[in-house]
Amino acid sequence: MKAVADKPQTHRVGRIEFEIVADDRTPEVEERWSRRSEAIAAWLLAEWEREQRRRAAERN
């Protein structure tokens, strides 16, 4: 996953709000951004799945 932002952008996923800020592009920054993007995506998916389980439990 790769993301590029030329100005700070605030995003909301459910109750989670986060901001993307651009940095100088170097190979180290690219690698770090890639790792962080993957970690954030995995965390957001886990949070979404947890929320779905909670909602399903409330319906039952």
C-alpha distance matrix in Angstrom:
0.0 3.8 6.8 10.4 13.5 17.0 18.8 18.3 17.2 18.2 16.5 18.1 17.1 20.5 22.4 19.4 19.1 16.7 16.4 13.9 15.8 15.3 16.4 17.9 15.5 16.6 15.2 15.6 13.8 10.7 10.9 11.7 9.0 6.4 9.0 9.7 6.5 6.8 10.5 10.6 9.0 11.5 14.2 13.9 14.3 17.1 18.7 18.6 20.2 22.7 23.7 24.1 26.4 28.3 28.9 30.0 32.4 33.8 34.6 36.5
3.8 0.0 3.8 6.8 10.3 13.6 15.7 15.7 15.2 16.8 15.8 18.1 17.9 21.5 23.2 20.0 19.0 16.2 15.0 11.9 13.2 12.1 13.3 14.6 12.3 13.9 13.2 13.9 11.7 8.6 10.0 10.9 7.7 6.4 9.9 10.1 7.3 9.2 12.4 12.0 11.3 14.3 16.4 16.0 17.0 19.9 21.0 21.0 23.0 25.3 25.9 26.7 29.1 30.7 31.3 32.7 35.0 36.2 37.1 39.2
6.8 3.8 0.0 3.8 6.7 10.3 12.1 12.1 11.5 13.4 12.8 15.7 16.1 19.8 21.3 18.2 16.5 13.6 11.9 8.7 10.1 9.3 11.3 13.3 11.8 14.3 14.6 15.1 12.0 9.9 12.0 12.0 8.2 8.6 11.7 10.7 8.0 11.0 13.4 12.1 11.9 15.4 16.7 15.7 17.4 20.3 20.7 20.7 23.2 25.3 25.5 26.5 29.2 30.4 30.8 32.6 34.9 35.7 36.7 39.0
10.4 6.8 3.8 0.0 3.8 6.8 9.2 10.2 10.5 13.3 13.7 17.0 18.2 22.0 23.1 20.0 17.7 14.6 12.1 8.5 8.6 6.9 9.3 11.0 10.0 13.2 14.4 15.2 11.9 10.3 13.4 13.3 9.8 11.1 14.4 13.2 11.2 14.4 16.6 15.1 15.3 18.9 19.8 18.8 20.8 23.7 23.8 23.8 26.6 28.5 28.4 29.6 32.4 33.4 33.6 35.6 38.0 38.5 39.5 42.1
13.5 10.3 6.7 3.8 0.0 3.8 5.5 6.8 7.5 10.8 12.1 15.7 17.7 21.3 22.1 19.1 16.3 13.2 10.1 6.8 6.4 5.3 8.8 11.1 11.4 14.9 16.8 17.3 13.7 13.0 16.1 15.3 11.9 13.9 16.7 14.9 13.2 16.7 18.3 16.2 16.9 20.5 20.9 19.6 22.0 24.8 24.3 24.4 27.5 29.1 28.6 30.1 33.0 33.6 33.7 36.0 38.3 38.4 39.6 42.3
17.0 13.6 10.3 6.8 3.8 0.0 3.8 7.0 8.9 12.6 14.6 18.4 20.7 24.2 24.8 21.9 18.7 15.7 12.2 9.3 7.6 5.8 8.8 10.6 11.6 15.4 17.9 18.6 15.1 14.9 18.3 17.7 14.6 17.0 19.8 18.0 16.7 20.3 21.8 19.7 20.6 24.2 24.4 23.1 25.7 28.4 27.7 27.9 31.1 32.5 31.9 33.5 36.5 36.9 36.9 39.4 41.6 41.6 42.7 45.6
18.8 15.7 12.1 9.2 5.5 3.8 0.0 3.8 6.3 9.9 12.6 16.4 19.2 22.4 22.6 19.8 16.4 13.6 10.0 8.0 6.4 6.5 9.9 12.5 14.3 17.9 20.5 20.5 16.8 17.2 20.3 18.9 15.9 18.6 20.9 18.5 17.4 21.1 22.0 19.5 20.7 24.3 23.9 22.4 25.3 27.8 26.6 26.9 30.3 31.5 30.6 32.4 35.4 35.4 35.4 38.2 40.2 39.9 41.3 44.2
18.3 15.7 12.1 10.2 6.8 7.0 3.8 0.0 3.8 6.7 9.8 13.4 16.4 19.4 19.2 16.4 12.9 10.1 6.4 5.4 4.6 7.0 10.4 13.7 15.6 18.9 21.2 20.6 16.8 17.4 20.0 18.0 15.1 17.8 19.6 16.7 15.8 19.5 19.8 17.1 18.6 22.0 21.1 19.7 22.8 25.1 23.6 24.1 27.6 28.4 27.5 29.6 32.5 32.3 32.4 35.3 37.2 36.8 38.3 41.3
17.2 15.2 11.5 10.5 7.5 8.9 6.3 3.8 0.0 3.8 6.4 10.1 13.1 16.2 16.4 13.8 10.4 8.2 5.3 5.4 7.0 9.6 13.2 16.6 17.8 21.1 22.9 22.4 18.6 18.6 20.9 19.1 15.7 17.9 19.6 16.6 15.0 18.5 18.9 15.7 16.7 20.3 19.4 17.3 20.3 22.8 21.2 21.2 24.8 25.8 24.6 26.5 29.6 29.4 29.3 32.1 34.1 33.7 35.0 38.1
18.2 16.8 13.4 13.3 10.8 12.6 9.9 6.7 3.8 0.0 3.8 6.9 10.3 13.0 12.8 10.4 6.9 5.6 4.2 6.6 9.2 12.4 15.7 19.3 20.6 23.5 25.1 24.1 20.5 20.5 22.3 20.1 16.9 18.9 20.0 16.6 15.2 18.3 18.1 14.6 15.7 18.9 17.5 15.3 18.4 20.6 18.5 18.6 22.4 23.0 21.5 23.7 26.7 26.2 26.1 29.1 31.0 30.4 31.9 34.9
16.5 15.8 12.8 13.7 12.1 14.6 12.6 9.8 6.4 3.8 0.0 3.8 6.8 9.8 10.4 8.3 5.6 5.4 6.1 8.0 11.4 14.4 17.7 21.2 21.8 24.6 25.6 24.8 21.2 20.8 22.2 20.2 16.9 18.1 19.1 15.9 13.9 16.5 16.4 12.7 13.2 16.4 15.1 12.3 15.2 17.6 15.5 15.3 19.0 19.9 18.3 20.3 23.4 23.1 22.9 25.7 27.8 27.4 28.6 31.7
18.1 18.1 15.7 17.0 15.7 18.4 16.4 13.4 10.1 6.9 3.8 0.0 3.8 6.1 6.9 5.6 4.3 6.4 8.8 11.2 14.8 17.9 21.0 24.5 25.1 27.6 28.4 27.3 23.9 23.4 24.3 22.2 19.1 20.0 20.4 17.2 15.3 17.2 16.7 12.9 13.1 15.7 14.0 10.8 13.6 15.6 13.0 12.5 16.3 17.0 15.0 17.0 20.2 19.7 19.3 22.3 24.3 23.7 25.0 28.1
17.1 17.9 16.1 18.2 17.7 20.7 19.2 16.4 13.1 10.3 6.8 3.8 0.0 3.8 6.1 5.1 6.3 8.4 11.3 13.2 17.0 19.8 22.7 26.1 26.2 28.5 28.7 27.6 24.5 23.7 24.1 22.1 19.2 19.4 19.5 16.6 14.4 15.6 15.1 11.4 10.9 13.0 11.5 7.9 10.1 12.2 9.8 8.8 12.6 13.5 11.7 13.5 16.7 16.6 16.3 19.0 21.1 20.9 22.1 25.1
20.5 21.5 19.8 22.0 21.3 24.2 22.4 19.4 16.2 13.0 9.8 6.1 3.8 0.0 3.8 5.5 7.9 11.0 14.2 16.6 20.3 23.3 26.1 29.7 29.9 32.0 32.2 30.9 27.9 27.2 27.4 25.3 22.6 22.8 22.5 19.6 17.7 18.5 17.5 14.1 13.5 14.9 12.9 9.5 11.1 12.4 9.3 8.0 11.7 12.0 9.3 11.3 14.5 13.7 13.2 16.3 18.2 17.6 18.9 22.0
22.4 23.2 21.3 23.1 22.1 24.8 22.6 19.2 16.4 12.8 10.4 6.9 6.1 3.8 0.0 3.8 6.6 10.1 13.6 16.6 20.0 23.4 26.0 29.7 30.3 32.4 32.8 31.1 28.1 27.9 28.0 25.5 23.1 23.7 23.1 19.8 18.6 19.6 18.0 14.6 15.0 16.1 13.4 10.7 13.1 13.5 9.9 10.0 13.4 12.7 10.2 13.1 15.7 14.2 14.2 17.7 18.9 18.0 20.0 22.9
19.4 20.0 18.2 20.0 19.1 21.9 19.8 16.4 13.8 10.4 8.3 5.6 5.1 5.5 3.8 0.0 3.8 6.7 10.4 13.3 16.6 20.0 22.4 26.1 26.7 28.7 29.1 27.3 24.3 24.2 24.4 21.7 19.4 20.2 19.6 16.2 15.2 16.5 14.8 11.3 12.3 13.8 10.9 8.5 11.7 12.4 9.3 10.1 13.7 13.3 11.8 14.8 17.2 16.2 16.8 20.0 21.2 20.8 22.9 25.6
19.1 19.0 16.5 17.7 16.3 18.7 16.4 12.9 10.4 6.9 5.6 4.3 6.3 7.9 6.6 3.8 0.0 3.8 7.1 10.4 13.6 17.1 19.7 23.5 24.4 26.7 27.5 26.0 22.7 22.8 23.5 20.8 18.2 19.6 19.5 15.9 14.9 17.0 15.7 12.0 13.3 15.6 13.1 10.8 14.3 15.5 12.7 13.4 17.1 17.0 15.5 18.3 20.9 20.0 20.3 23.5 24.9 24.4 26.3 29.1
16.7 16.2 13.6 14.6 13.2 15.7 13.6 10.1 8.2 5.6 5.4 6.4 8.4 11.0 10.1 6.7 3.8 0.0 3.8 6.9 10.0 13.5 16.0 19.7 20.7 23.0 23.9 22.3 18.9 19.2 20.1 17.4 14.7 16.5 16.6 13.0 12.2 14.9 13.8 10.2 12.1 14.8 12.7 11.1 14.7 16.1 14.1 15.1 18.6 18.8 18.0 20.6 23.1 22.6 23.2 26.2 27.7 27.5 29.4 32.1
16.4 15.0 11.9 12.1 10.1 12.2 10.0 6.4 5.3 4.2 6.1 8.8 11.3 14.2 13.6 10.4 7.1 3.8 0.0 3.8 6.4 10.1 12.8 16.6 17.9 20.5 21.9 20.6 16.9 17.4 18.9 16.4 13.5 15.9 16.6 13.1 12.4 15.7 15.1 11.9 13.9 16.9 15.4 14.0 17.4 19.2 17.5 18.5 21.9 22.4 21.6 24.0 26.7 26.3 26.8 29.7 31.3 31.1 32.9 35.7
13.9 11.9 8.7 8.5 6.8 9.3 8.0 5.4 5.4 6.6 8.0 11.2 13.2 16.6 16.6 13.3 10.4 6.9 3.8 0.0 3.8 6.8 9.7 13.3 14.3 17.0 18.5 17.5 13.8 14.1 16.0 13.8 10.7 13.2 14.5 11.5 10.5 14.1 14.4 11.7 13.4 16.7 16.0 14.9 18.0 20.1 19.1 19.9 23.1 24.1 23.6 25.7 28.4 28.5 29.0 31.7 33.4 33.6 35.2 37.8
15.8 13.2 10.1 8.6 6.4 7.6 6.4 4.6 7.0 9.2 11.4 14.8 17.0 20.3 20.0 16.6 13.6 10.0 6.4 3.8 0.0 3.8 6.6 10.3 12.0 14.9 17.1 16.1 12.4 13.3 15.7 13.6 10.9 14.1 15.6 12.9 12.6 16.4 16.6 14.5 16.5 19.7 19.0 18.3 21.5 23.5 22.6 23.6 26.7 27.6 27.2 29.5 32.0 32.1 32.7 35.4 37.1 37.1 38.8 41.5
15.3 12.1 9.3 6.9 5.3 5.8 6.5 7.0 9.6 12.4 14.4 17.9 19.8 23.3 23.4 20.0 17.1 13.5 10.1 6.8 3.8 0.0 3.8 7.0 8.6 11.9 14.3 14.1 10.3 11.1 14.2 12.8 10.2 13.3 15.5 13.5 13.2 17.0 17.8 16.3 18.0 21.2 21.1 20.6 23.5 25.6 25.2 26.1 29.1 30.2 30.1 32.0 34.6 35.0 35.6 38.1 39.9 40.2 41.7 44.3
16.4 13.3 11.3 9.3 8.8 8.8 9.9 10.4 13.2 15.7 17.7 21.0 22.7 26.1 26.0 22.4 19.7 16.0 12.8 9.7 6.6 3.8 0.0 3.8 6.2 8.9 11.8 11.2 7.7 9.6 12.5 11.2 9.6 13.1 15.0 13.5 14.1 17.6 18.3 17.4 19.5 22.3 22.3 22.5 25.2 27.1 27.0 28.2 31.0 32.0 32.2 34.3 36.6 37.1 38.0 40.4 42.0 42.5 44.2 46.6
17.9 14.6 13.3 11.0 11.1 10.6 12.5 13.7 16.6 19.3 21.2 24.5 26.1 29.7 29.7 26.1 23.5 19.7 16.6 13.3 10.3 7.0 3.8 0.0 3.8 6.4 9.9 10.1 7.5 9.3 12.5 12.1 11.2 14.3 16.4 15.7 16.4 19.6 20.6 20.3 22.1 24.9 25.2 25.6 28.1 30.0 30.2 31.4 34.0 35.1 35.6 37.5 39.8 40.4 41.4 43.6 45.3 45.9 47.6 49.9
15.5 12.3 11.8 10.0 11.4 11.6 14.3 15.6 17.8 20.6 21.8 25.1 26.2 29.9 30.3 26.7 24.4 20.7 17.9 14.3 12.0 8.6 6.2 3.8 0.0 3.8 6.9 8.1 6.0 6.5 10.0 10.6 9.8 12.1 14.7 14.8 15.1 17.9 19.5 19.6 21.0 23.6 24.6 25.0 27.1 29.2 29.8 30.8 33.1 34.6 35.3 36.9 39.1 40.1 41.1 43.0 44.9 45.8 47.2 49.4
16.6 13.9 14.3 13.2 14.9 15.4 17.9 18.9 21.1 23.5 24.6 27.6 28.5 32.0 32.4 28.7 26.7 23.0 20.5 17.0 14.9 11.9 8.9 6.4 3.8 0.0 3.8 5.4 5.1 6.1 8.6 9.8 10.3 12.2 14.3 15.1 16.1 18.3 19.8 20.6 22.1 24.2 25.3 26.3 28.2 30.0 30.9 32.2 34.2 35.6 36.7 38.3 40.3 41.4 42.6 44.4 46.1 47.2 48.8 50.8
15.2 13.2 14.6 14.4 16.8 17.9 20.5 21.2 22.9 25.1 25.6 28.4 28.7 32.2 32.8 29.1 27.5 23.9 21.9 18.5 17.1 14.3 11.8 9.9 6.9 3.8 0.0 3.8 5.5 5.1 6.2 8.6 9.8 10.6 12.5 14.2 15.2 16.7 18.4 19.8 21.0 22.8 24.3 25.5 27.1 28.8 30.1 31.4 33.1 34.6 36.0 37.4 39.2 40.6 41.9 43.4 45.1 46.5 48.0 49.8
15.6 13.9 15.1 15.2 17.3 18.6 20.5 20.6 22.4 24.1 24.8 27.3 27.6 30.9 31.1 27.3 26.0 22.3 20.6 17.5 16.1 14.1 11.2 10.1 8.1 5.4 3.8 0.0 3.8 5.4 5.2 6.1 8.5 9.9 10.7 12.2 14.0 15.5 16.5 18.1 19.9 21.3 22.4 24.0 25.8 27.1 28.3 30.0 31.6 32.9 34.3 36.0 37.6 38.8 40.4 42.0 43.4 44.8 46.6 48.3
13.8 11.7 12.0 11.9 13.7 15.1 16.8 16.8 18.6 20.5 21.2 23.9 24.5 27.9 28.1 24.3 22.7 18.9 16.9 13.8 12.4 10.3 7.7 7.5 6.0 5.1 5.5 3.8 0.0 3.8 5.5 5.0 5.9 8.4 9.8 10.3 11.8 14.1 15.0 15.9 17.8 19.7 20.5 21.7 23.8 25.3 26.2 27.8 29.7 30.9 32.1 33.9 35.7 36.7 38.1 39.9 41.4 42.6 44.3 46.2
10.7 8.6 9.9 10.3 13.0 14.9 17.2 17.4 18.6 20.5 20.8 23.4 23.7 27.2 27.9 24.2 22.8 19.2 17.4 14.1 13.3 11.1 9.6 9.3 6.5 6.1 5.1 5.4 3.8 0.0 3.8 5.5 5.1 6.1 8.7 9.9 10.3 12.3 14.2 15.1 16.3 18.3 19.8 20.7 22.4 24.3 25.4 26.6 28.4 30.0 31.2 32.6 34.5 35.9 37.1 38.7 40.4 41.7 43.2 45.1
10.9 10.0 12.0 13.4 16.1 18.3 20.3 20.0 20.9 22.3 22.2 24.3 24.1 27.4 28.0 24.4 23.5 20.1 18.9 16.0 15.7 14.2 12.5 12.5 10.0 8.6 6.2 5.2 5.5 3.8 0.0 3.8 5.4 5.1 6.3 8.6 9.8 10.8 12.4 14.2 15.4 16.7 18.4 19.9 21.3 22.8 24.4 25.8 27.2 28.7 30.3 31.7 33.2 34.7 36.2 37.6 39.2 40.8 42.3 43.9
11.7 10.9 12.0 13.3 15.3 17.7 18.9 18.0 19.1 20.1 20.2 22.2 22.1 25.3 25.5 21.7 20.8 17.4 16.4 13.8 13.6 12.8 11.2 12.1 10.6 9.8 8.6 6.1 5.0 5.5 3.8 0.0 3.8 5.4 5.2 6.1 8.4 10.0 10.5 12.0 14.1 15.4 16.3 18.0 19.9 21.0 22.2 24.0 25.7 26.8 28.3 30.0 31.5 32.7 34.3 36.0 37.3 38.8 40.6 42.2
9.0 7.7 8.2 9.8 11.9 14.6 15.9 15.1 15.7 16.9 16.9 19.1 19.2 22.6 23.1 19.4 18.2 14.7 13.5 10.7 10.9 10.2 9.6 11.2 9.8 10.3 9.8 8.5 5.9 5.1 5.4 3.8 0.0 3.8 5.5 5.1 5.9 8.5 9.7 10.2 11.9 14.0 15.0 16.0 18.0 19.7 20.6 22.0 23.9 25.3 26.4 28.1 29.9 31.1 32.4 34.1 35.8 37.0 38.6 40.5
6.4 6.4 8.6 11.1 13.9 17.0 18.6 17.8 17.9 18.9 18.1 20.0 19.4 22.8 23.7 20.2 19.6 16.5 15.9 13.2 14.1 13.3 13.1 14.3 12.1 12.2 10.6 9.9 8.4 6.1 5.1 5.4 3.8 0.0 3.8 5.5 5.1 6.2 8.6 9.9 10.6 12.3 14.2 15.3 16.5 18.4 19.9 21.0 22.5 24.3 25.7 26.9 28.7 30.2 31.5 32.9 34.7 36.2 37.6 39.3
9.0 9.9 11.7 14.4 16.7 19.8 20.9 19.6 19.6 20.0 19.1 20.4 19.5 22.5 23.1 19.6 19.5 16.6 16.6 14.5 15.6 15.5 15.0 16.4 14.7 14.3 12.5 10.7 9.8 8.7 6.3 5.2 5.5 3.8 0.0 3.8 5.5 5.2 6.2 8.6 10.0 10.7 12.3 14.2 15.5 16.6 18.3 20.0 21.2 22.5 24.3 25.8 27.1 28.6 30.3 31.6 33.1 34.7 36.4 37.9
9.7 10.1 10.7 13.2 14.9 18.0 18.5 16.7 16.6 16.6 15.9 17.2 16.6 19.6 19.8 16.2 15.9 13.0 13.1 11.5 12.9 13.5 13.5 15.7 14.8 15.1 14.2 12.2 10.3 9.9 8.6 6.1 5.1 5.5 3.8 0.0 3.8 5.4 5.0 6.0 8.4 9.8 10.3 12.0 14.0 15.2 16.2 18.0 19.7 20.8 22.2 24.0 25.5 26.6 28.3 30.0 31.3 32.7 34.5 36.2
6.5 7.3 8.0 11.2 13.2 16.7 17.4 15.8 15.0 15.2 13.9 15.3 14.4 17.7 18.6 15.2 14.9 12.2 12.4 10.5 12.6 13.2 14.1 16.4 15.1 16.1 15.2 14.0 11.8 10.3 9.8 8.4 5.9 5.1 5.5 3.8 0.0 3.8 5.5 5.2 6.0 8.5 9.8 10.4 12.1 14.2 15.2 16.3 18.2 19.8 20.9 22.3 24.2 25.6 26.7 28.4 30.1 31.4 32.9 34.8
6.8 9.2 11.0 14.4 16.7 20.3 21.1 19.5 18.5 18.3 16.5 17.2 15.6 18.5 19.6 16.5 17.0 14.9 15.7 14.1 16.4 17.0 17.6 19.6 17.9 18.3 16.7 15.5 14.1 12.3 10.8 10.0 8.5 6.2 5.2 5.4 3.8 0.0 3.8 5.5 5.1 6.1 8.6 9.9 10.6 12.3 14.2 15.3 16.5 18.3 19.9 21.0 22.6 24.3 25.7 26.9 28.6 30.3 31.7 33.2
10.5 12.4 13.4 16.6 18.3 21.8 22.0 19.8 18.9 18.1 16.4 16.7 15.1 17.5 18.0 14.8 15.7 13.8 15.1 14.4 16.6 17.8 18.3 20.6 19.5 19.8 18.4 16.5 15.0 14.2 12.4 10.5 9.7 8.6 6.2 5.0 5.5 3.8 0.0 3.8 5.5 5.2 6.1 8.6 9.9 10.6 12.2 14.2 15.3 16.4 18.3 19.9 21.1 22.5 24.3 25.7 27.0 28.7 30.4 31.9
10.6 12.0 12.1 15.1 16.2 19.7 19.5 17.1 15.7 14.6 12.7 12.9 11.4 14.1 14.6 11.3 12.0 10.2 11.9 11.7 14.5 16.3 17.4 20.3 19.6 20.6 19.8 18.1 15.9 15.1 14.2 12.0 10.2 9.9 8.6 6.0 5.2 5.5 3.8 0.0 3.8 5.4 5.0 6.0 8.5 9.8 10.4 12.1 14.1 15.1 16.3 18.1 19.8 20.8 22.3 24.1 25.6 26.8 28.6 30.4
9.0 11.3 11.9 15.3 16.9 20.6 20.7 18.6 16.7 15.7 13.2 13.1 10.9 13.5 15.0 12.3 13.3 12.1 13.9 13.4 16.5 18.0 19.5 22.1 21.0 22.1 21.0 19.9 17.8 16.3 15.4 14.1 11.9 10.6 10.0 8.4 6.0 5.1 5.5 3.8 0.0 3.8 5.5 5.1 6.1 8.6 9.9 10.5 12.2 14.1 15.2 16.4 18.3 19.9 21.0 22.4 24.3 25.7 27.0 28.8
11.5 14.3 15.4 18.9 20.5 24.2 24.3 22.0 20.3 18.9 16.4 15.7 13.0 14.9 16.1 13.8 15.6 14.8 16.9 16.7 19.7 21.2 22.3 24.9 23.6 24.2 22.8 21.3 19.7 18.3 16.7 15.4 14.0 12.3 10.7 9.8 8.5 6.1 5.2 5.4 3.8 0.0 3.8 5.5 5.1 6.2 8.7 9.9 10.5 12.3 14.2 15.3 16.5 18.4 20.0 21.0 22.6 24.4 25.9 27.2
14.2 16.4 16.7 19.8 20.9 24.4 23.9 21.1 19.4 17.5 15.1 14.0 11.5 12.9 13.4 10.9 13.1 12.7 15.4 16.0 19.0 21.1 22.3 25.2 24.6 25.3 24.3 22.4 20.5 19.8 18.4 16.3 15.0 14.2 12.3 10.3 9.8 8.6 6.1 5.0 5.5 3.8 0.0 3.8 5.4 5.1 6.2 8.6 9.8 10.5 12.3 14.2 15.3 16.4 18.4 19.9 21.1 22.6 24.5 26.0
13.9 16.0 15.7 18.8 19.6 23.1 22.4 19.7 17.3 15.3 12.3 10.8 7.9 9.5 10.7 8.5 10.8 11.1 14.0 14.9 18.3 20.6 22.5 25.6 25.0 26.3 25.5 24.0 21.7 20.7 19.9 18.0 16.0 15.3 14.2 12.0 10.4 9.9 8.6 6.0 5.1 5.5 3.8 0.0 3.8 5.4 5.0 6.1 8.6 9.8 10.5 12.2 14.2 15.2 16.4 18.3 19.9 21.0 22.6 24.6
14.3 17.0 17.4 20.8 22.0 25.7 25.3 22.8 20.3 18.4 15.2 13.6 10.1 11.1 13.1 11.7 14.3 14.7 17.4 18.0 21.5 23.5 25.2 28.1 27.1 28.2 27.1 25.8 23.8 22.4 21.3 19.9 18.0 16.5 15.5 14.0 12.1 10.6 9.9 8.5 6.1 5.1 5.4 3.8 0.0 3.8 5.4 5.1 6.1 8.5 9.8 10.4 12.3 14.2 15.2 16.4 18.3 19.9 21.1 22.8
17.1 19.9 20.3 23.7 24.8 28.4 27.8 25.1 22.8 20.6 17.6 15.6 12.2 12.4 13.5 12.4 15.5 16.1 19.2 20.1 23.5 25.6 27.1 30.0 29.2 30.0 28.8 27.1 25.3 24.3 22.8 21.0 19.7 18.4 16.6 15.2 14.2 12.3 10.6 9.8 8.6 6.2 5.1 5.4 3.8 0.0 3.8 5.4 5.1 6.1 8.6 9.8 10.5 12.3 14.2 15.3 16.5 18.4 20.1 21.3
18.7 21.0 20.7 23.8 24.3 27.7 26.6 23.6 21.2 18.5 15.5 13.0 9.8 9.3 9.9 9.3 12.7 14.1 17.5 19.1 22.6 25.2 27.0 30.2 29.8 30.9 30.1 28.3 26.2 25.4 24.4 22.2 20.6 19.9 18.3 16.2 15.2 14.2 12.2 10.4 9.9 8.7 6.2 5.0 5.4 3.8 0.0 3.8 5.5 5.0 6.1 8.6 9.9 10.5 12.3 14.2 15.3 16.5 18.5 20.2
18.6 21.0 20.7 23.8 24.4 27.9 26.9 24.1 21.2 18.6 15.3 12.5 8.8 8.0 10.0 10.1 13.4 15.1 18.5 19.9 23.6 26.1 28.2 31.4 30.8 32.2 31.4 30.0 27.8 26.6 25.8 24.0 22.0 21.0 20.0 18.0 16.3 15.3 14.2 12.1 10.5 9.9 8.6 6.1 5.1 5.4 3.8 0.0 3.8 5.4 5.0 6.2 8.7 9.8 10.5 12.2 14.2 15.3 16.6 18.6
20.2 23.0 23.2 26.6 27.5 31.1 30.3 27.6 24.8 22.4 19.0 16.3 12.6 11.7 13.4 13.7 17.1 18.6 21.9 23.1 26.7 29.1 31.0 34.0 33.1 34.2 33.1 31.6 29.7 28.4 27.2 25.7 23.9 22.5 21.2 19.7 18.2 16.5 15.3 14.1 12.2 10.5 9.8 8.6 6.1 5.1 5.5 3.8 0.0 3.8 5.4 5.0 6.2 8.6 9.9 10.5 12.3 14.3 15.4 16.8
22.7 25.3 25.3 28.5 29.1 32.5 31.5 28.4 25.8 23.0 19.9 17.0 13.5 12.0 12.7 13.3 17.0 18.8 22.4 24.1 27.6 30.2 32.0 35.1 34.6 35.6 34.6 32.9 30.9 30.0 28.7 26.8 25.3 24.3 22.5 20.8 19.8 18.3 16.4 15.1 14.1 12.3 10.5 9.8 8.5 6.1 5.0 5.4 3.8 0.0 3.8 5.4 5.2 6.2 8.7 9.9 10.6 12.4 14.5 15.6
23.7 25.9 25.5 28.4 28.6 31.9 30.6 27.5 24.6 21.5 18.3 15.0 11.7 9.3 10.2 11.8 15.5 18.0 21.6 23.6 27.2 30.1 32.2 35.6 35.3 36.7 36.0 34.3 32.1 31.2 30.3 28.3 26.4 25.7 24.3 22.2 20.9 19.9 18.3 16.3 15.2 14.2 12.3 10.5 9.8 8.6 6.1 5.0 5.4 3.8 0.0 3.8 5.4 5.0 6.2 8.6 9.8 10.6 12.5 14.5
24.1 26.7 26.5 29.6 30.1 33.5 32.4 29.6 26.5 23.7 20.3 17.0 13.5 11.3 13.1 14.8 18.3 20.6 24.0 25.7 29.5 32.0 34.3 37.5 36.9 38.3 37.4 36.0 33.9 32.6 31.7 30.0 28.1 26.9 25.8 24.0 22.3 21.0 19.9 18.1 16.4 15.3 14.2 12.2 10.4 9.8 8.6 6.2 5.0 5.4 3.8 0.0 3.8 5.4 5.1 6.1 8.6 9.9 10.7 12.6
26.4 29.1 29.2 32.4 33.0 36.5 35.4 32.5 29.6 26.7 23.4 20.2 16.7 14.5 15.7 17.2 20.9 23.1 26.7 28.4 32.0 34.6 36.6 39.8 39.1 40.3 39.2 37.6 35.7 34.5 33.2 31.5 29.9 28.7 27.1 25.5 24.2 22.6 21.1 19.8 18.3 16.5 15.3 14.2 12.3 10.5 9.9 8.7 6.2 5.2 5.4 3.8 0.0 3.8 5.5 5.1 6.1 8.6 10.0 10.8
28.3 30.7 30.4 33.4 33.6 36.9 35.4 32.3 29.4 26.2 23.1 19.7 16.6 13.7 14.2 16.2 20.0 22.6 26.3 28.5 32.1 35.0 37.1 40.4 40.1 41.4 40.6 38.8 36.7 35.9 34.7 32.7 31.1 30.2 28.6 26.6 25.6 24.3 22.5 20.8 19.9 18.4 16.4 15.2 14.2 12.3 10.5 9.8 8.6 6.2 5.0 5.4 3.8 0.0 3.8 5.5 5.1 6.3 8.8 10.1
28.9 31.3 30.8 33.6 33.7 36.9 35.4 32.4 29.3 26.1 22.9 19.3 16.3 13.2 14.2 16.8 20.3 23.2 26.8 29.0 32.7 35.6 38.0 41.4 41.1 42.6 41.9 40.4 38.1 37.1 36.2 34.3 32.4 31.5 30.3 28.3 26.7 25.7 24.3 22.3 21.0 20.0 18.4 16.4 15.2 14.2 12.3 10.5 9.9 8.7 6.2 5.1 5.5 3.8 0.0 3.8 5.4 5.0 6.4 8.9
30.0 32.7 32.6 35.6 36.0 39.4 38.2 35.3 32.1 29.1 25.7 22.3 19.0 16.3 17.7 20.0 23.5 26.2 29.7 31.7 35.4 38.1 40.4 43.6 43.0 44.4 43.4 42.0 39.9 38.7 37.6 36.0 34.1 32.9 31.6 30.0 28.4 26.9 25.7 24.1 22.4 21.0 19.9 18.3 16.4 15.3 14.2 12.2 10.5 9.9 8.6 6.1 5.1 5.5 3.8 0.0 3.8 5.4 5.2 6.5
32.4 35.0 34.9 38.0 38.3 41.6 40.2 37.2 34.1 31.0 27.8 24.3 21.1 18.2 18.9 21.2 24.9 27.7 31.3 33.4 37.1 39.9 42.0 45.3 44.9 46.1 45.1 43.4 41.4 40.4 39.2 37.3 35.8 34.7 33.1 31.3 30.1 28.6 27.0 25.6 24.3 22.6 21.1 19.9 18.3 16.5 15.3 14.2 12.3 10.6 9.8 8.6 6.1 5.1 5.4 3.8 0.0 3.8 5.5 5.3
33.8 36.2 35.7 38.5 38.4 41.6 39.9 36.8 33.7 30.4 27.4 23.7 20.9 17.6 18.0 20.8 24.4 27.5 31.1 33.6 37.1 40.2 42.5 45.9 45.8 47.2 46.5 44.8 42.6 41.7 40.8 38.8 37.0 36.2 34.7 32.7 31.4 30.3 28.7 26.8 25.7 24.4 22.6 21.0 19.9 18.4 16.5 15.3 14.3 12.4 10.6 9.9 8.6 6.3 5.0 5.4 3.8 0.0 3.8 5.5
34.6 37.1 36.7 39.5 39.6 42.7 41.3 38.3 35.0 31.9 28.6 25.0 22.1 18.9 20.0 22.9 26.3 29.4 32.9 35.2 38.8 41.7 44.2 47.6 47.2 48.8 48.0 46.6 44.3 43.2 42.3 40.6 38.6 37.6 36.4 34.5 32.9 31.7 30.4 28.6 27.0 25.9 24.5 22.6 21.1 20.1 18.5 16.6 15.4 14.5 12.5 10.7 10.0 8.8 6.4 5.2 5.5 3.8 0.0 3.8
36.5 39.2 39.0 42.1 42.3 45.6 44.2 41.3 38.1 34.9 31.7 28.1 25.1 22.0 22.9 25.6 29.1 32.1 35.7 37.8 41.5 44.3 46.6 49.9 49.4 50.8 49.8 48.3 46.2 45.1 43.9 42.2 40.5 39.3 37.9 36.2 34.8 33.2 31.9 30.4 28.8 27.2 26.0 24.6 22.8 21.3 20.2 18.6 16.8 15.6 14.5 12.6 10.8 10.1 8.9 6.5 5.3 5.5 3.8 0.0
